[in-house]
């Protein structure tokens, strides 16, 4: 990739079908399409649903990558991969085959209707903080340590490694 690449963080989740395979396929598609180069992937975590509690547990993971795309081009790519995999829009916080969130884009801050960077809920979600801290223990976003926030969030929200 050109020297104008940015480091990015992605959060992935699935709670329909073969959840670990869905996350692996999403990462493969993102990498294969050439706009994103994946460099690190966290372990998979089993987490209870967020918001709408009447659904199956999620498999969640985070990935670090680089891209030369702009934030909005990256968002379009993420949405394209979700669509390719068969994701259909449904109720907010409802079941999903795949969900890919852009967690951060270098040190860029952005707040437009379609995208907020860093992700607006990142520091409230153990299912994002714990896997992200696993692969980026020294990461600081908006002056906040991801690892310190992960340690606090993990006390309040149960996570376990995915092993089935």
C-alpha positions in Angstrom: 0.0 0.0 0.0 1.2 3.6 -0.6 2.9 5.5 2.1 -0.2 7.5 2.8 -1.9 4.6 4.6 -3.6 4.9 7.9 -3.7 2.4 10.8 -7.3 1.4 11.5 -9.2 -0.8 13.9 -12.2 -2.9 13.1 -14.7 -4.6 15.4 -16.5 -7.6 14.1 -19.5 -9.5 15.4 -21.9 -12.3 14.3 -24.7 -14.2 16.0 -26.3 -16.0 13.1 -25.1 -19.3 11.7 -21.4 -20.3 12.0 -20.3 -17.2 13.8 -16.5 -17.8 13.8 -16.6 -18.6 10.1 -18.6 -15.5 9.4 -16.0 -13.3 11.1 -13.1 -15.2 9.3 -14.9 -14.8 5.9 -15.4 -11.0 6.5 -11.7 -10.5 7.3 -10.8 -12.6 4.2 -13.1 -10.6 2.0 -11.8 -7.3 3.3 -8.2 -8.4 2.7 -8.9 -9.9 -0.7 -10.7 -6.9 -2.1 -7.4 -4.9 -1.6 -8.6 -1.8 0.1 -7.6 -3.0 3.6 -4.5 -5.0 4.7 -5.2 -6.9 7.9 -2.2 -7.1 10.2 -3.5 -8.5 13.5 -6.6 -10.3 14.6 -7.7 -10.9 18.2 -9.0 -14.1 19.7 -12.8 -14.7 19.3 -14.9 -13.9 22.3 -18.4 -15.1 23.2 -20.6 -12.2 24.4 -24.1 -11.7 25.5 -26.3 -9.6 23.1 -26.3 -5.8 23.6 -29.5 -3.8 23.6 -32.0 -6.5 22.3 -31.4 -9.4 24.7 -33.8 -11.9 23.0 -31.2 -13.4 20.6 -28.2 -15.7 20.5 -24.8 -14.8 21.9 -22.3 -13.1 19.6 -18.9 -14.1 18.5 -16.8 -10.9 18.6 -13.3 -10.0 17.5 -11.2 -7.0 16.6 -8.6 -6.5 13.8 -5.9 -4.0 13.1 -5.2 -3.1 9.5 -4.0 -0.4 7.2 -5.8 1.4 4.4 -5.2 4.1 1.9 -8.9 4.7 1.6 -10.6 7.8 3.1 -12.9 7.1 6.1 -16.0 7.2 3.9 -14.5 5.0 1.3 -13.6 2.6 4.0 -17.1 2.7 5.4 -18.5 1.9 1.9 -16.1 -1.0 1.6 -17.2 -2.4 5.0 -20.8 -2.1 4.0 -20.1 -3.8 0.7 -18.5 -6.8 2.5 -21.5 -7.0 4.8 -23.8 -7.0 1.8 -21.7 -9.6 -0.1 -22.0 -11.9 2.9 -25.8 -11.5 2.9 -26.4 -9.1 5.8 -29.8 -7.7 5.8 -30.8 -4.6 7.8 -33.1 -5.4 10.7 -34.0 -3.9 14.0 -31.4 -1.9 15.9 -29.1 -4.2 17.9 -30.8 -7.2 16.5 -29.4 -10.5 15.2 -26.9 -10.2 12.4 -24.9 -12.5 10.1 -22.0 -10.0 10.3 -21.4 -6.6 11.7 -18.2 -4.7 10.9 -17.5 -1.4 12.7 -14.7 1.0 12.1 -13.3 1.6 15.5 -10.7 4.2 14.7 -8.9 5.6 11.7 -5.4 6.7 12.7 -5.9 9.7 15.0 -8.7 11.1 12.9 -11.8 12.4 14.6 -14.9 12.6 12.5 -18.6 13.1 13.2 -20.9 12.9 10.2 -24.3 11.3 9.9 -22.9 8.0 8.6 -19.7 7.7 10.6 -18.2 8.8 13.9 -14.5 8.3 14.6 -13.4 7.0 17.0 -16.5 4.8 17.2 -18.9 6.6 19.6 -19.6 3.6 21.8 -16.1 2.0 21.8 -15.4 2.9 25.4 -18.7 1.5 26.7 -18.3 -2.0 25.2 -16.2 -4.7 26.8 -16.8 -6.8 23.7 -14.8 -4.3 21.7 -12.3 -3.0 24.3 -11.1 -6.4 25.5 -10.2 -7.8 22.0 -8.8 -4.5 20.9 -6.6 -4.2 24.0 -5.4 -7.8 23.3 -3.9 -6.8 19.9 -3.1 -3.1 20.7 -2.2 -2.9 24.4 -0.6 0.5 24.1 -3.4 2.1 22.0 -4.6 5.5 23.2 -7.7 7.1 21.5 -8.9 10.5 22.4 -6.5 10.6 25.4 -7.9 7.4 26.8 -6.0 4.1 27.2 -7.9 1.3 25.6 -6.2 -1.3 27.9 -7.2 0.6 31.0 -10.8 1.0 29.8 -10.9 -2.7 28.8 -9.8 -3.7 32.4 -12.6 -1.7 33.8 -15.3 -2.7 31.3 -14.4 -6.4 31.7 -15.4 -6.2 35.4 -18.9 -5.1 34.5 -19.5 -7.1 31.3 -18.8 -10.9 31.1 -16.7 -12.1 28.2 -15.3 -15.5 27.6 -13.1 -17.0 24.9 -15.0 -18.7 22.0 -14.2 -22.4 22.1 -17.0 -24.0 20.2 
